[in-house]
C-alpha cells in the first residue's frame, strides 16, 4: 500500500538512468517540477540530447557506476537490464535515496501516478501499479471534465485568498468565504467573464452577504 503525497523536489538532485523514450518522459516530468536532473546513459534520444546541449540537464555519458547516486535525493531507473536495476536498488536503499524502478512494483519506494495539470491544479490517478492502462483511461476521462477554467479560477483565488485573510477579521465569516471558494458557480463566472473584470466579480461573489 502506497502513501499518497505531493513532493517538493525543486532544486534537488534527481538521477535518471537510461536514455530511451521512458527516460525522456521521466526527465521531462522532473524538469517540470524544477528538479536538478542528472542523466546517466551512454546513448539517448534526440530530445534528451537537445536538453543536454541546452544545459537543462547534466549528462554522464557512460553506463551506471557505483557512486552515481552520491548526493541524490531520488533516482529513476528507466532500463530493462534487470541485473542493473537490482544493483541500483540496493545502492539506493543503502544510501537512503528514494528509488523508482520503472515497470517493477517490488523495487520501488515511490510510484509516479498518471496525472495532468491545469495550472496549479494537479490531478493524479494511481492503481498502485496494478493497471497503468486503467489509470491512463481514468486520467483521459478527467481531463475532459476539468478544463481550462479551473486553471483560471485558481489564479484568481490565489489573488483573493491573502486579501480575505487580511481584510476579513471575523473568523466565522472568513471561514464561510473560504468555503465558498469551492462553489461551482465560480466556474460559471470564469466562463462568462472577461479577464479584466473576473477578479472583482469573484471577489464580489465570495464576499456577498
C-alpha positions in Angstrom: 0.0 0.0 0.0 1.4 3.4 -1.0 1.0 6.6 0.9 -0.3 9.3 -1.5 1.6 12.6 -1.3 2.8 15.6 -3.3 6.6 16.2 -3.0 8.6 19.4 -3.5 11.8 18.4 -5.4 12.7 21.9 -6.7 16.5 22.2 -6.8 17.0 18.6 -5.6 19.4 16.3 -7.4 17.5 13.6 -9.2 19.3 10.8 -11.2 17.7 9.2 -14.2 19.4 6.0 -15.5 18.6 5.2 -19.1 18.4 7.2 -22.3 15.3 5.9 -24.1 11.7 7.2 -24.5 10.7 6.2 -21.0 13.7 8.1 -19.6 12.7 11.1 -21.8 9.3 11.2 -20.2 10.7 10.9 -16.7 13.3 13.7 -17.3 10.6 16.0 -18.7 8.3 15.5 -15.6 11.2 16.1 -13.2 12.2 19.3 -15.0 8.6 20.4 -14.8 8.9 20.1 -11.0 12.2 22.2 -11.3 14.5 19.3 -10.2 18.2 19.3 -10.9 18.4 16.3 -13.3 21.4 14.1 -13.9 21.1 11.6 -16.8 23.3 8.6 -16.7 23.4 6.8 -20.1 25.9 6.2 -22.9 23.2 6.9 -25.5 20.0 9.0 -25.6 17.1 10.1 -27.6 17.4 13.3 -29.8 15.2 15.2 -27.3 17.3 14.2 -24.4 20.4 15.2 -26.4 18.9 18.7 -27.0 18.2 19.0 -23.3 21.9 18.2 -22.6 23.1 20.7 -25.2 20.9 23.5 -23.9 22.2 22.9 -20.3 18.8 21.8 -19.0 20.2 18.6 -17.6 23.6 17.2 -16.6 24.8 14.2 -18.6 27.1 11.3 -17.5 28.0 9.7 -20.8 28.5 6.1 -19.8 26.8 3.2 -18.1 25.9 3.5 -14.5 28.6 3.0 -11.9 28.5 2.6 -8.2 28.7 6.1 -6.7 26.5 7.8 -9.2 23.8 8.3 -6.6 26.0 10.4 -4.4 24.1 13.5 -3.1 21.0 12.3 -5.0 17.5 12.9 -3.4 15.9 10.3 -5.7 16.6 8.1 -8.7 14.6 6.7 -11.6 15.8 3.7 -13.4 14.4 3.5 -16.9 16.2 0.5 -18.3 15.2 -3.1 -18.8 18.5 -4.5 -17.5 17.3 -6.5 -14.5 20.7 -7.0 -13.0 21.5 -3.3 -13.2 18.1 -2.5 -11.7 18.9 -4.7 -8.7 22.3 -3.1 -8.2 20.9 0.4 -8.3 18.0 -0.5 -6.0 20.4 -2.0 -3.4 22.7 1.1 -3.6 19.8 3.5 -3.3 18.5 1.6 -0.3 21.9 1.7 1.4 22.3 5.4 0.8 18.7 6.4 1.7 17.9 7.6 -1.8 14.3 7.2 -2.9 14.1 4.9 -5.9 11.7 4.2 -8.7 12.5 1.2 -10.9 10.3 1.5 -14.0 8.0 -1.5 -14.5 8.9 -3.0 -11.2 6.5 -2.6 -8.3 8.6 -4.6 -5.9 11.7 -2.4 -6.2 10.2 1.0 -5.7 10.0 3.5 -2.9 7.5 5.5 -4.9 5.4 5.3 -8.0 4.7 8.1 -10.4 0.9 8.2 -11.0 -0.8 9.1 -14.2 -1.6 12.8 -13.9 -2.4 16.0 -15.6 -2.2 19.7 -14.8 -4.5 22.7 -15.1 -2.0 25.3 -13.9 -1.6 24.8 -10.1 -4.3 22.1 -10.1 -2.7 18.7 -10.3 -5.0 15.6 -10.6 -3.3 12.3 -10.3 -4.6 8.7 -10.6 -2.9 5.6 -9.2 -3.8 2.0 -9.3 -0.8 1.2 -7.1 0.9 -0.2 -10.1 -1.8 -2.8 -10.8 -3.0 -1.3 -14.1 -1.3 1.7 -15.6 -3.6 1.4 -18.6 -6.7 1.8 -16.4 -5.1 4.8 -14.7 -4.5 6.3 -18.1 -8.1 5.7 -19.1 -9.4 7.4 -16.0 -7.0 10.3 -16.5 -8.3 11.0 -20.0 -11.9 11.0 -18.7 -11.0 13.5 -16.0 -9.1 15.7 -18.5 -12.4 16.2 -20.3 -14.2 17.1 -17.1 -11.6 19.5 -15.7 -10.9 22.1 -18.3 -9.1 25.5 -18.7 -11.5 27.3 -16.4 -10.0 25.5 -13.3 -6.6 27.0 -14.1 -8.0 30.5 -14.5 -10.1 30.2 -11.3 -7.1 29.0 -9.2 -5.1 32.1 -10.4 -7.9 34.4 -9.2 -8.3 32.5 -5.9 -4.6 32.8 -5.3 -5.0 36.6 -5.6 -8.2 36.6 -3.4 -7.1 34.3 -0.5 -4.4 36.7 1.0 -6.9 39.6 0.7 -9.5 37.6 2.5 -7.2 36.6 5.3 -6.0 40.2 5.7 -9.3 42.1 5.4 -11.9 39.7 6.9 -11.4 39.8 10.6 -14.3 37.8 11.8 -13.2 34.1 11.9 -16.6 32.6 11.2 -17.2 34.9 8.2 -13.7 34.3 6.9 -14.2 30.5 7.1 -17.6 30.9 5.3 -16.0 32.9 2.5 -13.1 30.5 2.1 -15.6 27.6 1.8 -17.5 29.5 -0.9 -14.3 29.5 -3.0 -15.1 25.9 -3.9 -18.6 26.6 -5.2 -19.3 25.5 -8.8 -20.9 28.9 -9.6 -17.5 30.4 -9.7 -16.7 28.3 -12.7 -19.7 29.8 -14.4 -18.3 33.2 -13.6 -15.0 32.3 -15.2 -16.6 31.1 -18.4 -18.8 34.2 -18.7 -16.4 37.0 -17.6 -13.7 38.8 -19.4 -10.2 38.5 -17.8 -10.1 42.1 -16.6 -13.4 42.0 -14.7 -13.1 38.5 -13.4 -11.1 39.1 -10.2 -13.6 41.7 -8.8 -16.6 39.6 -9.9 -15.1 36.6 -8.0 -14.4 38.9 -5.0 -18.0 40.2 -5.0 -19.4 36.6 -5.2 -17.2 35.4 -2.3 -17.9 38.3 0.0 -21.7 38.7 -0.8 -23.7 38.7 2.4 
